[in-house]
Amino acid sequence: MSNSTLKRLPTKPSLSLAKLLAFTTVFASFIAFSKSAQAATFALNEGTVANTFTECINDGIALKVGQNPVDQHGWQYAVDSPNDGVSGSQIGGNIYEIYTLALRETKDSIWVAINGNMPLTGADGTSANDGNIGWGDLFFNFTGKDFSTASNEGSLFGVRFAGTNDSFVPQIGLYNNVSAASTTGINSGFSSLEEYNQYVATYGCQGEGCGPSLGDLPADTSYFDQSKSLNTIASGQFLTSIMYLSEAELQEAGYNFNQSGGSQTIAFKFDKSSICKSGYCKSVPEPSGAIGLVAIGLMVGANQLRKRYKD
């Protein structure tokens, strides 16, 4: 080997592959640690169930998270049968008909949109004790247990969103430590889900799309105790208020009005921090985190290697 060749060799030892990988790993771990606090937290995790009924259980709907895809705007929809609302002997399309329940989760809030034919203030001139049949309360079950078990344990969350209903909690808003009760007795309603199902099956329409349904759950689901008619918050601890949403706000958030056939859309949102503080939120790293960290680490390591050779 000539002296000229020897002079061209690097005078400093090159960065070995092992050192490069070690450097990359340490760098990526450092970045991952610094970004971990920015991981997104989600309350609406797979298996979570949200549901609501009317005060008389003339219809109801449930959404099970993970059963249907989330659209590009973050909404997920449960679609109920349009032919299972009960008003006397009329089945389907009446004021008690519920069409969809939709949920959307943002960094700070949970959005809810309920589409049906009944206004937020309910239906007046009815056979209910107070002359008004309205909406029951909205329940969230994050436990993975059936509804009655979670209710008996007082581990439900509930939202009283209709001020004219017969809820047992005093003000509109989100509650935890919730147990459920029935208000069908004072609202000329069905004493059980089984009775409601049988009535719809007896007097309802025939053919495809007919028959009772609970949105994402079948009408005879074991998630609910079919011998009961739990539709209202019996007790709970107030957490936070709700903010009603306008049609314009829903449109801006990408809500699909075309998916819902009812004349009324009741929408609101609430802060989800209290749900997270109860331990039901799960943290998920930012989607680009792992791949991005490796790429950054490799680039920095490669730059260090080139620098060694250049020097």
VOPAGU-2260 file (C-alpha; in pm, 1 decimal, decimal comma):
REM VOPAGU-2260
SITE   aa  ch    i         X         Y         Z
SITE  MET   A    0       0,0       0,0       0,0
SITE  SER   A    1     145,4     338,8     -98,9
SITE  ASN   A    2     212,4     629,2     135,8
SITE  SER   A    3     -42,4     840,4     -55,1
SITE  THR   A    4    -309,0     580,0       7,7
SITE  LEU   A    5    -225,7     570,9     375,8
SITE  LYS   A    6    -258,9     948,3     401,2
SITE  ARG   A    7    -611,8     935,8     261,4
SITE  LEU   A    8    -733,1     703,3     534,2
SITE  PRO   A    9    -927,2     872,0     818,7
SITE  THR   A   10    -711,9     974,3    1108,4
SITE  LYS   A   11   -1005,1     928,1    1354,0
SITE  PRO   A   12   -1181,5     598,8    1410,8
SITE  SER   A   13   -1519,2     574,6    1232,8
SITE  LEU   A   14   -1843,2     550,9    1427,0
SITE  SER   A   15   -1924,4     179,8    1443,6
SITE  LEU   A   16   -2266,5      40,3    1357,5
SITE  ALA   A   17   -2316,8     -66,4    1719,3
SITE  LYS   A   18   -2245,7     286,0    1841,0
SITE  LEU   A   19   -2475,9     430,7    1578,7
SITE  LEU   A   20   -2761,1     204,4    1686,6
SITE  ALA   A   21   -2695,1     276,9    2053,4
SITE  PHE   A   22   -2694,7     649,9    1986,7
SITE  THR   A   23   -3017,3     620,9    1785,8
SITE  THR   A   24   -3190,0     420,2    2059,2
SITE  VAL   A   25   -3095,4     666,8    2330,8
SITE  PHE   A   26   -3202,3     963,5    2118,5
SITE  ALA   A   27   -3534,6     805,5    2022,3
SITE  SER   A   28   -3604,9     711,6    2384,5
SITE  PHE   A   29   -3536,0    1068,1    2494,0
SITE  ILE   A   30   -3775,8    1208,1    2234,3
SITE  ALA   A   31   -4037,7     945,9    2316,9
SITE  PHE   A   32   -4018,0    1038,7    2685,5
SITE  SER   A   33   -4052,6    1407,2    2609,1
SITE  LYS   A   34   -4358,3    1345,3    2389,6
SITE  SER   A   35   -4532,7    1097,9    2619,2
SITE  ALA   A   36   -4712,3    1377,5    2803,2
SITE  GLN   A   37   -4868,0    1478,6    2470,1
SITE  ALA   A   38   -5026,8    1137,8    2410,0
SITE  ALA   A   39   -5398,2    1161,2    2330,1
SITE  THR   A   40   -5646,9    1034,4    2588,9
SITE  PHE   A   41   -5974,3     872,8    2489,4
SITE  ALA   A   42   -6283,8     805,8    2698,5
SITE  LEU   A   43   -6489,2     649,3    2419,2
SITE  ASN   A   44   -6290,1     328,8    2406,1
SITE  GLU   A   45   -6407,7       5,8    2246,5
SITE  GLY   A   46   -6695,0    -155,0    2435,0
SITE  THR   A   47   -6824,1     166,1    2593,3
SITE  VAL   A   48   -7204,6     184,4    2564,4
SITE  ALA   A   49   -7418,7     499,5    2556,9
SITE  ASN   A   50   -7798,1     478,3    2560,9
SITE  THR   A   51   -8115,4     674,9    2609,2
SITE  PHE   A   52   -8489,9     600,5    2615,2
SITE  THR   A   53   -8802,0     810,0    2621,3
SITE  GLU   A   54   -8971,9     848,8    2959,5
SITE  CYS   A   55   -9234,4     591,8    2867,0
SITE  ILE   A   56   -8987,7     358,0    2688,1
SITE  ASN   A   57   -9185,3     403,1    2368,0
SITE  ASP   A   58   -8847,4     385,5    2196,0
SITE  GLY   A   59   -8479,3     376,8    2282,5
SITE  ILE   A   60   -8134,7     362,0    2127,7
SITE  ALA   A   61   -7786,8     246,6    2226,7
SITE  LEU   A   62   -7445,9     306,7    2071,3
SITE  LYS   A   63   -7164,4      58,8    2132,8
SITE  VAL   A   64   -6823,8     211,4    2066,9
SITE  GLY   A   65   -6622,7      12,1    1815,1
SITE  GLN   A   66   -6921,4    -152,3    1647,9
SITE  ASN   A   67   -6937,8     105,5    1367,9
SITE  PRO   A   68   -6656,5     300,4    1201,5
SITE  VAL   A   69   -6567,0     655,1    1298,9
SITE  ASP   A   70   -6598,2     893,5    1004,1
SITE  GLN   A   71   -6341,3    1149,4     888,9
SITE  HIS   A   72   -6488,0    1410,7    1125,2
SITE  GLY   A   73   -6468,3    1187,3    1431,1
SITE  TRP   A   74   -6838,8    1096,4    1450,4
SITE  GLN   A   75   -6972,3     746,6    1507,7
SITE  TYR   A   76   -7341,3     670,7    1459,2
SITE  ALA   A   77   -7589,3     416,8    1589,6
SITE  VAL   A   78   -7895,7     386,5    1365,1
SITE  ASP   A   79   -8225,0     270,6    1512,6
SITE  SER   A   80   -8520,8     117,8    1334,5
SITE  PRO   A   81   -8750,2     393,0    1197,7
SITE  ASN   A   82   -9051,6     172,0    1266,5
SITE  ASP   A   83   -9046,2      94,2    1638,9
SITE  GLY   A   84   -9168,2     411,7    1810,0
SITE  VAL   A   85   -9497,9     354,1    1992,9
SITE  SER   A   86   -9781,2     604,2    2017,7
SITE  GLY   A   87  -10098,4     422,3    2116,3
SITE  SER   A   88  -10158,6     164,4    1846,1
SITE  GLN   A   89   -9947,1     355,6    1593,5
SITE  ILE   A   90   -9606,0     199,8    1548,4
SITE  GLY   A   91   -9332,9     388,4    1364,6
SITE  GLY   A   92   -9281,9     745,5    1248,3
SITE  ASN   A   93   -9460,7     906,3    1541,6
SITE  ILE   A   94   -9340,9    1170,1    1785,4
SITE  TYR   A   95   -9158,7     911,0    2000,0
SITE  GLU   A   96   -8953,5     770,8    1713,1
SITE  ILE   A   97   -8573,9     780,8    1762,1
SITE  TYR   A   98   -8351,1     753,7    1455,8
SITE  THR   A   99   -7985,4     798,8    1546,9
SITE  LEU   A  100   -7745,7     852,8    1834,3
SITE  ALA   A  101   -7406,0     998,0    1742,2
SITE  LEU   A  102   -7092,8    1057,7    1949,2
SITE  ARG   A  103   -6775,2    1252,2    1878,9
SITE  GLU   A  104   -6470,3    1288,2    2099,3
SITE  THR   A  105   -6223,8    1575,0    2087,8
SITE  LYS   A  106   -5919,0    1647,1    2299,1
SITE  ASP   A  107   -6129,5    1801,2    2574,7
SITE  SER   A  108   -6494,8    1711,7    2513,7
SITE  ILE   A  109   -6751,3    1449,6    2424,1
SITE  TRP   A  110   -7014,5    1558,8    2173,2
SITE  VAL   A  111   -7361,0    1400,4    2160,8
SITE  ALA   A  112   -7631,4    1429,7    1893,8
SITE  ILE   A  113   -7967,3    1254,1    1929,4
SITE  ASN   A  114   -8201,4    1259,8    1632,7
SITE  GLY   A  115   -8572,8    1183,0    1665,1
SITE  ASN   A  116   -8915,4    1338,5    1632,2
SITE  MET   A  117   -8960,5    1455,5    1991,0
SITE  PRO   A  118   -8850,1    1807,2    2093,8
SITE  LEU   A  119   -8618,8    1863,0    2387,1
SITE  THR   A  120   -8920,8    1976,4    2591,1
SITE  GLY   A  121   -9112,8    1654,8    2521,9
SITE  ALA   A  122   -9473,1    1599,8    2415,2
SITE  ASP   A  123   -9752,7    1781,3    2600,6
SITE  GLY   A  124  -10114,7    1673,6    2637,9
SITE  THR   A  125  -10027,4    1313,9    2718,9
SITE  SER   A  126  -10158,8    1066,9    2973,4
SITE  ALA   A  127   -9851,9    1113,6    3193,9
SITE  ASN   A  128   -9908,6    1235,3    3548,7
SITE  ASP   A  129   -9770,9    1578,8    3461,7
SITE  GLY   A  130   -9921,9    1581,3    3112,0
SITE  ASN   A  131   -9580,5    1564,4    2948,8
SITE  ILE   A  132   -9384,5    1267,0    2815,9
SITE  GLY   A  133   -9027,5    1357,3    2736,6
SITE  TRP   A  134   -8677,8    1222,9    2708,0
SITE  GLY   A  135   -8520,8    1004,5    2970,7
SITE  ASP   A  136   -8155,7    1060,9    3060,9
SITE  LEU   A  137   -7845,6     959,1    2865,9
SITE  PHE   A  138   -7621,0     694,8    3020,9
SITE  PHE   A  139   -7255,8     606,4    2963,7
SITE  ASN   A  140   -7121,5     270,7    3076,7
SITE  PHE   A  141   -6740,4     253,0    3065,2
SITE  THR   A  142   -6711,6     -56,9    3286,8
SITE  GLY   A  143   -6760,3    -336,9    3033,5
SITE  LYS   A  144   -7035,2    -480,3    3255,6
SITE  ASP   A  145   -7404,5    -508,5    3171,7
SITE  PHE   A  146   -7625,4    -207,8    3244,4
SITE  SER   A  147   -7802,6    -338,1    3556,3
SITE  THR   A  148   -7477,3    -451,5    3717,4
SITE  ALA   A  149   -7314,2    -112,9    3655,5
SITE  SER   A  150   -7628,4      60,0    3783,5
SITE  ASN   A  151   -7641,5    -149,6    4100,7
SITE  GLU   A  152   -7275,3     -69,4    4163,2
SITE  GLY   A  153   -7335,8     301,3    4100,5
SITE  SER   A  154   -7063,5     302,3    3836,5
SITE  LEU   A  155   -7256,3     458,4    3548,5
SITE  PHE   A  156   -7217,6     812,3    3420,0
SITE  GLY   A  157   -7536,8     994,7    3326,9
SITE  VAL   A  158   -7642,1    1315,6    3158,0
SITE  ARG   A  159   -7966,2    1491,2    3235,0
SITE  PHE   A  160   -8012,3    1690,2    2916,2
SITE  ALA   A  161   -8388,9    1758,6    2919,1
SITE  GLY   A  162   -8500,5    2001,2    3186,5
SITE  THR   A  163   -8868,8    1904,0    3167,8
SITE  ASN   A  164   -8821,8    1532,5    3232,0
SITE  ASP   A  165   -8878,0    1339,4    3555,9
SITE  SER   A  166   -8514,0    1274,4    3639,1
SITE  PHE   A  167   -8433,9    1230,9    4009,3
SITE  VAL   A  168   -8128,4    1458,9    3993,0
SITE  PRO   A  169   -8191,9    1832,0    4027,4
SITE  GLN   A  170   -8005,9    1998,4    3742,5
SITE  ILE   A  171   -7898,1    1952,6    3383,9
SITE  GLY   A  172   -7544,9    1820,4    3348,3
SITE  LEU   A  173   -7307,4    1524,2    3374,2
SITE  TYR   A  174   -7311,4    1297,7    3681,0
SITE  ASN   A  175   -7100,4    1007,4    3802,8
SITE  ASN   A  176   -7162,6     735,0    4062,2
SITE  VAL   A  177   -7495,4     695,7    3886,1
SITE  SER   A  178   -7766,1     438,8    3943,6
SITE  ALA   A  179   -8073,7     419,2    3721,3
SITE  ALA   A  180   -8447,6     413,0    3786,9
SITE  SER   A  181   -8769,8     386,0    3588,5
SITE  THR   A  182   -9019,8     666,0    3527,2
SITE  THR   A  183   -9255,0     467,4    3304,9
SITE  GLY   A  184   -9510,2     422,8    3584,6
SITE  ILE   A  185   -9585,5     795,8    3597,1
SITE  ASN   A  186   -9561,7     836,4    3220,6
SITE  SER   A  187   -9817,2     578,6    3111,2
SITE  GLY   A  188   -9536,0     368,9    2969,5
SITE  PHE   A  189   -9417,8      10,8    2946,1
SITE  SER   A  190   -9317,9    -164,0    3265,9
SITE  SER   A  191   -9035,9    -352,9    3095,8
SITE  LEU   A  192   -8837,4    -376,0    2775,3
SITE  GLU   A  193   -8989,0    -717,5    2716,7
SITE  GLU   A  194   -9339,0    -564,8    2721,3
SITE  TYR   A  195   -9230,1    -295,2    2476,6
SITE  ASN   A  196   -9077,4    -551,5    2240,7
SITE  GLN   A  197   -9388,9    -767,6    2244,7
SITE  TYR   A  198   -9613,2    -469,4    2176,5
SITE  VAL   A  199   -9410,0    -359,9    1873,9
SITE  ALA   A  200   -9395,1    -715,3    1742,3
SITE  THR   A  201   -9774,0    -749,2    1779,9
SITE  TYR   A  202   -9887,9    -416,7    1635,7
SITE  GLY   A  203   -9591,4    -313,0    1425,7
SITE  CYS   A  204   -9540,2    -316,7    1051,9
SITE  GLN   A  205   -9428,8    -622,2     862,5
SITE  GLY   A  206   -9127,4    -671,6     635,5
SITE  GLU   A  207   -8767,4    -556,8     619,9
SITE  GLY   A  208   -8671,5    -288,8     868,9
SITE  CYS   A  209   -8970,5    -354,2    1090,5
SITE  GLY   A  210   -8967,2    -474,6    1447,0
SITE  PRO   A  211   -8811,0    -334,7    1763,4
SITE  SER   A  212   -8447,3    -229,5    1769,7
SITE  LEU   A  213   -8208,6     -51,7    2004,9
SITE  GLY   A  214   -7963,3      86,6    1754,0
SITE  ASP   A  215   -7635,9    -103,3    1788,2
SITE  LEU   A  216   -7800,5    -360,3    2017,0
SITE  PRO   A  217   -8083,1    -602,2    1936,0
SITE  ALA   A  218   -8411,3    -535,2    2111,3
SITE  ASP   A  219   -8379,2    -853,1    2320,2
SITE  THR   A  220   -8016,1    -784,3    2416,8
SITE  SER   A  221   -7889,9    -928,8    2744,2
SITE  TYR   A  222   -7703,4    -600,9    2805,9
SITE  PHE   A  223   -8029,9    -466,4    2953,1
SITE  ASP   A  224   -8244,4    -653,7    3202,9
SITE  GLN   A  225   -8548,5    -720,4    2987,6
SITE  SER   A  226   -8775,5    -733,0    3293,6
SITE  LYS   A  227   -8697,2    -368,8    3379,3
SITE  SER   A  228   -8746,1     -25,0    3224,2
SITE  LEU   A  229   -8453,2     178,1    3354,5
SITE  ASN   A  230   -8446,1     513,8    3178,3
SITE  THR   A  231   -8365,2     787,9    3431,5
SITE  ILE   A  232   -8088,7     884,1    3672,7
SITE  ALA   A  233   -8193,8     776,4    4022,0
SITE  SER   A  234   -7893,8     925,2    4200,6
SITE  GLY   A  235   -7548,2    1055,1    4120,3
SITE  GLN   A  236   -7287,4    1319,7    4188,4
SITE  PHE   A  237   -7294,7    1632,4    3974,4
SITE  LEU   A  238   -6972,5    1685,9    3781,3
SITE  THR   A  239   -7011,2    1951,1    3515,9
SITE  SER   A  240   -7265,2    2134,5    3302,8
SITE  ILE   A  241   -7335,9    2067,2    2937,0
SITE  MET   A  242   -7329,5    2308,6    2644,5
SITE  TYR   A  243   -7605,5    2280,4    2386,1
SITE  LEU   A  244   -7492,8    2287,2    2024,0
SITE  SER   A  245   -7658,4    2466,8    1734,5
SITE  GLU   A  246   -7719,4    2324,6    1389,1
SITE  ALA   A  247   -7444,3    2550,1    1255,6
SITE  GLU   A  248   -7196,6    2414,4    1512,1
SITE  LEU   A  249   -7289,0    2058,8    1419,1
SITE  GLN   A  250   -7243,7    2133,3    1050,7
SITE  GLU   A  251   -6904,4    2288,3    1115,3
SITE  ALA   A  252   -6807,8    1973,9    1309,1
SITE  GLY   A  253   -6905,5    1752,7    1015,6
SITE  TYR   A  254   -7221,7    1599,1    1162,6
SITE  ASN   A  255   -7413,4    1408,0     894,7
SITE  PHE   A  256   -7771,6    1534,7     901,5
SITE  ASN   A  257   -7855,5    1316,0     601,6
SITE  GLN   A  258   -7804,0    1004,8     811,7
SITE  SER   A  259   -8091,4    1101,7    1041,9
SITE  GLY   A  260   -8457,6    1101,7     946,1
SITE  GLY   A  261   -8609,4    1277,1    1245,2
SITE  SER   A  262   -8737,8    1631,8    1266,3
SITE  GLN   A  263   -8542,6    1712,3    1584,7
SITE  THR   A  264   -8169,8    1694,1    1657,0
SITE  ILE   A  265   -8075,2    1751,2    2019,6
SITE  ALA   A  266   -7702,9    1810,9    2056,7
SITE  PHE   A  267   -7467,4    1906,6    2336,0
SITE  LYS   A  268   -7112,1    1858,0    2457,6
SITE  PHE   A  269   -6943,6    1831,9    2795,0
SITE  ASP   A  270   -6592,9    1834,8    2937,1
SITE  LYS   A  271   -6450,6    1481,5    2961,8
SITE  SER   A  272   -6179,9    1552,7    3221,5
SITE  SER   A  273   -6390,6    1417,2    3507,6
SITE  ILE   A  274   -6428,6    1086,5    3321,5
SITE  CYS   A  275   -6052,9    1068,3    3277,3
SITE  LYS   A  276   -5997,5    1147,0    3646,3
SITE  SER   A  277   -6217,1     846,3    3726,1
SITE  GLY   A  278   -5971,1     624,5    3541,4
SITE  TYR   A  279   -6173,6     541,7    3232,2
SITE  CYS   A  280   -5960,6     724,0    2975,8
SITE  LYS   A  281   -5680,2     547,7    2792,0
SITE  SER   A  282   -5369,5     718,7    2659,9
SITE  VAL   A  283   -5266,9     651,8    2301,1
SITE  PRO   A  284   -4934,4     775,8    2153,9
SITE  GLU   A  285   -4955,2    1015,2    1862,4
SITE  PRO   A  286   -4985,8     811,1    1538,7
SITE  SER   A  287   -4657,4     926,8    1386,2
SITE  GLY   A  288   -4462,6     890,2    1710,7
SITE  ALA   A  289   -4280,8     557,6    1682,2
SITE  ILE   A  290   -4190,8     576,8    1313,1
SITE  GLY   A  291   -4097,8     943,0    1333,8
SITE  LEU   A  292   -3870,6     889,7    1631,3
SITE  VAL   A  293   -3676,1     612,6    1460,5
SITE  ALA   A  294   -3638,0     820,4    1145,5
SITE  ILE   A  295   -3516,9    1124,1    1338,0
SITE  GLY   A  296   -3275,0     913,1    1536,6
SITE  LEU   A  297   -3128,8     751,6    1227,8
SITE  MET   A  298   -3087,9    1086,6    1054,3
SITE  VAL   A  299   -2906,8    1236,8    1352,1
SITE  GLY   A  300   -2687,8     930,9    1381,3
SITE  ALA   A  301   -2605,1     939,1    1010,9
SITE  ASN   A  302   -2516,0    1306,0    1032,3
SITE  GLN   A  303   -2280,0    1227,5    1318,6
SITE  LEU   A  304   -2120,9     951,4    1112,7
SITE  ARG   A  305   -2071,3    1180,9     812,1
SITE  LYS   A  306   -1923,6    1446,1    1037,6
SITE  ARG   A  307   -1667,4    1202,2    1175,6
SITE  TYR   A  308   -1551,1    1108,1     824,9
SITE  LYS   A  309   -1544,0    1471,0     709,6
SITE  ASP   A  310   -1330,3    1570,3    1006,9
